[in-house]
Amino acid sequence: MAYKTVNPFNNEEVKSFTSLTEQEVAAKIDQADAAYKKWRQTDFATRRAVMKKAASILRAKKAEFARLVTLEMGKLIAEAEGEVDLTADIFDYYADNAETFLAPEILKPKDGGTAFVEHDSVGIILCVEPWNFPYYQLVRVAATNLMAGNVVVVKHASIVPQCAEAFEKLLLEAGAPEGAYINLFVDSKHVGKIIEDRRIRGVAVTGSEKAGASVAGKAGECLKKSTMELGGSDAFIVLEDADLDKACQWGLWGRMNNTGQCCVAAKRFIVVESVADEFLKRLTACFSKLSMGDPMDRATTLGPLSSEAAAQEIAELTATAIKHGAKAVIGGKRPERPGAFMEATILTNITKDNPVFYREFFGPVAMFFRVPDEKAAIELANDSEFGLGGSVFSKDIERAKRVASQIDTGMVFINRPTWTAPDLPFGGVKHSGYGRELAKEGIMEFVNRKLVYIEK
């Protein structure tokens, strides 16, 4: 797996990088282990200062950090800037809250003794991260684990190497000691050997089902805890009493944010029959107004996908859908222009025997389904191997809450698409993975909840 920057706007190679040898990886883990022995002894004030400084640097150099994201994976420049802001917010959130989250929990044993649970660090955490949010994905594991006293080694995606380097340099500039956060340019085939190292105490993955299954299997074989944030095929349910203007505006954003390359993007639009035609008409009109172009240009509203391979994959999946009876009411193919582009597409008439029915469209393609009523909407939403996020649109909030409680996912949002914030736990069920990131739940994943008991 070659680490290289290829600008998806024109598919031109910008810069290549050399992968580490096994000996170099071993030396990096030695460095992380040495750093852990010191970092675990630091107090919260020391850790907090690093997080606060990292957040400050990100905000001061937002344009510089955002440009790398847009260059390497094609994210619209305004969205890239938003990712930098969110990354800084997460650093600040854990700087402000980690000490409270990790405070000892006092227990009251019935036998009259005294007991408490303390939250200790565990060691080196290996993180395998994707390209679609090159900083946000990293901060979710870096801020939590560093504040908990762990250290982190990261295998980032091969198409965002400059973002990977920038994040490591960020933490060093913020005052983190050498080895507390280490970027590893390694091939995926070497991840298993890294997991085998006895000093690796946990594994966090964000990625595909295939990658998750492989890493989780190896972690289980080595008796090491893992967390998995994998794919999603989020349902976007529109009930007959929904505000259609709001639903369409959020539908456009929910499907097209990051050019549709988001695990919690709105991928399956499930609309009650009585408003289906009108909603489809409005959503199609919204899609038609998107302007394809250079993601560095703020006038562009539809950028390229992350790579030529990604564009080819989404185009082939769309062609498969159409071949088996689906209809493209807008888009449906790749435009005749350079770069990793795909037209904004809405597919209808997707039956259960269509090979794409259970697939995740990781790009600017929406699947549209009409259902007779609320009950059918819930059944269709749950008819998926994925269970990451989802949304329900209705003016009746109590009704929407009842529907949300019946959706088998890790997250449900009412009257907006699934999204993320530092203080909201993020994660899924079924093939979307297990474990949580962000909020208090995220910092608790890789700590030793140690019981201390004192005889009365």
N, C-alpha and C positions, 0 to 999 in steps of 0.2 A: 504494500500500500504506500504510494508515494505521497508525501506531504507537499502540496503545492498550492499557490494562489493562482486561480484561473478566474478572470473577470467574466461572470456569466452574461454581462451585457453584450460582450462581443466574442466571448470564448477565447480570449487571448491569454496565454500564460504570462504571469507577471513575475513570479518568483518561486523557486523550488527549495526544498529543505531536505537535509539528510536524516534518515531515521537512526535511532540509537542502536548500538550493538548490545548484545546480551550483557557483556561486561560493563558497558556504560550504564545500562539499566540497573545492574546490581550495585554499582557505585552510587547511583541516585537513591536507591532504597537505603543504603548505608547512611547516606546524608540525612534522609528523612528520619531514620531511627535515632540518629544522634540529636537531631533537632527536637524530636519528640521528648526525649529524656529531659531536655531543658524547658521546652514550651509548656509541658504539663504542669510544671512548678510555678508558672507565672500567675499573677493574680488577675482578677477581672479588669482592673484598671489598666493594666498593661495591654491586655488583649483589646479592650475597648478603644484604646488610643489608636491602635492599628486600623481597626474597622472604620473609625471616624475619619482618619487621615485618608484611607482609600476612597471613601465616599466623597471627600473634599476634592481629591485629585480628579476623580471622574467628572465631577461637575465643572471643574475649572478647565478640563481638557475634553469636554464633551464632543466638540467637533472632530477632534483628532481620533478619538475612540470610535465614534459613529462612522466615520469615513471608512475605517478598516472593515466594519461589518458590511457596508454597502459594496465595497470593492470585492470582498471575498465571496459573499453569498447572495448579493443582489437585493437586499432589503431596501425599501424606499428610505431615503435619507432621513425623513421626518420620523419614521418608525424606528430607525436605528438610534436616533437621538432619544426617543422615548425609552428604548431598551437601556441605554446608558443611565438615564434618570432612574428607572426602576431598579437597576443594579445598585446604584448609590443608595436608594431608599432601603434596600434589603440589608446592606452593610450597616446603615444607621439603626435599623429596627433591631438587629441582634446586638449591636453595641448597647442599645438602651434597655433591652429586655432579657438578655441571656442570664445575667446574674440572678434575676428574680425567678426565671424558669428553672434554673438549676439549683435553687436553694434547697437545703435538706427538708424532707417531708417528715414531720413528727407523727409517730404512730402511738397508739394507746393499747398495748397488749392487755388482755384480760387478767393475766397472772400478776399484774402490778409492776412488772419491770418497765424499763424505759427503752424505747427503740426509735430509730429514725432511718430513713432511706437517703443516702447521699448519692450524688450523681457524678461519677468519676469518668475521666477520659479513658479510652481503651487502646489507642495507638494510632497506627497508620491506616487511613481509609483510602482505598483505591476507587476512583471515580471514572466512569466511562461516559463521555458526554457527546451530544450531537451538535450539528452545525446550525440548526435553525434559529437559535438564540445564543450566539457565541459567548456572551458575557453573563446573561441572566441564568443560563443553566449552570454556569460555574459558581456564581455567587450563592446559589441555593445550597451547594455542598460546602463551599469554602467558608462562608460566614458562620454557618451552624457549627461545623466541626472545629474550626479554629477557636471560636468562642468557648467551645466545650473542652478545649485543651488537647484535642487530637491534631494530627497533621495530615496533609492531603497530598496524594500523588494522582495526577490526572492524565488519562489518555483522551485527548480531545479529537474531534473529527479531522480527517486529513485535508479537508478543503478550506479550513479556517486557521491555518497555522500562524498567521500574523496576529490574529485575535488571541490565540492561545499564548503566544509570547508576550503580547501586550498585557494580558491579565497577570501573568507571573511577575512581570516587571512592576506592575502596579502595586502588588503586595509588598515587594521588596522596597519600593520607594516609600510605601506607607509605614515601613518599619518592621515588617515581619522578618524573622531571622532566616538566613539561608537554610533551606531544607524544610521549612514549615509548609510551604506550598511549592510543589515541583510539577512542571509540565513535562510529559513524556511523549516524544515523537516515536511511537512504536507501532508495528503492524498488529492488527487484531489477533493474529495467530499467536502472538507472544503474551496476550493477556492472561491466558490460563497459567502460564509459568509464574507470572507475577503474583497471581492469587495464591499459588502454592507456597510462597514465601511465608514462613511462620510469623513474621512481623506485620504482615497485612492482616488487620483485624476485622475489616468489613469492606463491603463492595456496594457501591451505588451506581446504578445504570439508568440513563435516560436514552431511549432508542427504540429500535424495532423489536417486534416479537422474537424474531430469529436471534438477534443479538442478546436479548434478555434471557431467552431460554438457555442459550449457550453459557453465558456468564453465571446465571443462577445455578445451573447444573454443576459447574465447576466449584462455585462457592459452597454449595451444599455438600459436595464430595469432600471438601476441605473443612467442613463444619464451621463455616464462617457466615455470619449474618449478611443478608443482602437486602437492598430495596430496589424496586423496579418501577420506573415510570415509562410505560411503553406506548403503544399506539392508541388511537381513539377513532370512533366514528360517531361523533356526538349528534344526538337528535335535537332538532330545533322545532319544537312543537308549537303550532299556531292554532289555538282554539277559536271557535266561532265568535267569541266576545272579545277578541284581542283588538288592540289599537293597531290597525294595519299600517299606518304611517310609521309608527315606532318600530313595529316588527320588521318592516322592509328595510328601514335604515340600519337597524341592528343586524338584519340578515346579510346585508351587503358587507358590513364591517366584519361580522362573525365568520363569513366564508372567505373574504379576500384579505383580511389582515395577514401580513407576511406572505402575500401571494398564495394564501391558502395552506402554507407549510407550517401548520401548527397542530399539535396533538389535540388541543381542545377547540379547534375550529368547528364551526357549524357545518357539518358535512351532509347530514340527512334532514332535509326540510319535510316535516310531516304536518300536513295542513288539513283541517277538517273541511269536508266537501263543500259546505255552504259558502265558504270564503276562498276556496282553493283557486278558482279562476282569477279572481281579483288580485289575490296575493301574488300569483305567478306573473300576472301582467305587470304589476308594480315592480317585482323583483327583477324581471327581465329588463324593464326600463332602466333600473339602477345599474345593472351589469353593462348595458349598452353605452353608458356614459363614461365608463372607465377609459382612461387614456394611456395607451401602451408607450413605453419609452425608457429613457435613461433613468435609472433609479437615483442618480445624483441630482437630477433635475426635479425641483419641487413641484413642477407642474404635472409630473408623471403620477398616475394613480394605479397603474398596473405594471409592475416591474417584471424582470425575468425570474425564472426559478433558480434554484441554487447552483445548478450545473446542467450541462447538456444531457447527461445521463438521466437526471431527474425529469427534464422536459420530455425526453423520449419515452420514459416510463409512463408518465401521466397521459401522453398522447396515445400510446398503445393501449392503455387501460380504457380510455374513452372510446377508441375504435372498437375494442372488444364489446363494450356495452352496446354500441350502436349496431354492430353486426348481429347481436342477439336480441334486437327488438327495441332498444331504447331510442328515444328521439332527442336530438339536440335542438332545443327551442332557441338557443343562441350559442354561438361558438361551435366547439366540437373538434377543432383541429389546431395545428400549429400555424402561425402566420409566416408569410414568405419574407423573412427578414433575418439578419444575423442575430445570434444570441440565443439564450436558453428560454425562449418565450413560448407560452401557450395561451390561446384565446380564453377569455372568461366564458365559462360554459355552464349551462343548466341542462341536465338530463332528466327526462320524464319517461313514463311507461317502462319503468324498470321492474320486471317481474322477479319472483323468487328463484326462477330457474336461470336467470341471467348470471353468468359467472362473476359479475362485479357486485352482486347484491350484498355480499358480506365483506367486500374489500374496502380498504381505506383509501380514499382519493387524497393524496398529499400534494395538493396543488389547487389551482383556481377552477375547480369543477364541483358543482353542487348537484346532488341527487334530490329530486323532488317527488314526493309521494302524497297522494290524496287518500284520506281515510273517511269513513262515514261519521265517526263520532269520537268522543274522548277515550272510550274504552279501547277502540281499535288503535288510536294513537299511542296509548301506553303499551299495548301489545307489540306494535311495530317497533317502538323505541327500544324495547327490551329484547327484540329478536336480533341480537348481535352478539358476537363473541367479545366485543369490547365493552368497557364500562368505565370510561374516564369522566366525561362531563356531559352536560345536556342543559337544555333550557326550555322553559314553558312560558308562553305568552297568553295572558288573559287579564282583563280588567278586574276580575273577581279574584282577589289575592288569596282568599281562603280556599277557593277552588283550585287555584294554581298550586298552593301548598299541598293539597290532597293528591294532586297529580304528581308533584315532585316526589312525594314520599313513596310512590309506587314505581319510580324509575330506578332501575338497578345499575347505578353508577356511583362513583366516589364523590361527585359534585353535581349539583343542579342549581342553576340560576333562574330567577323569575324575572321576566320582562327585560332581559338582556342576555347575550351569549355568555358562555363560560369564560372566565378570565382569571387573572391572578393578582394577588397583592401580598405584601410581606406578612400581614397578619391573618391570612386565610390559609388553612391547610390544603395542600394540593396532592392529589393522588387518586388512584382508581381501583377497580376490582376486575375480576375475570381476566381476560387476556391483556387488559390495560395495566396489569401489574399489582404491586402491593407495597405497603409502606407509605409514608407521607413526608413531604417536604414543606418548608415554610411554617409560620406560626410556631406555637409551642411544640406541636407534634413533631415538627421537622428536627428540632435540636435534640429530641429525646431518642432518635433512632439509633445513634451510635454512642451511647453512654452506658456505663455499668451502673445500674440502679442497685447499689450495694446496701444491704441491710446491716445496720449496726445495732446490736442488742446489749443492754446493760442490765445485769441481774440486780433485782431490788435489794 
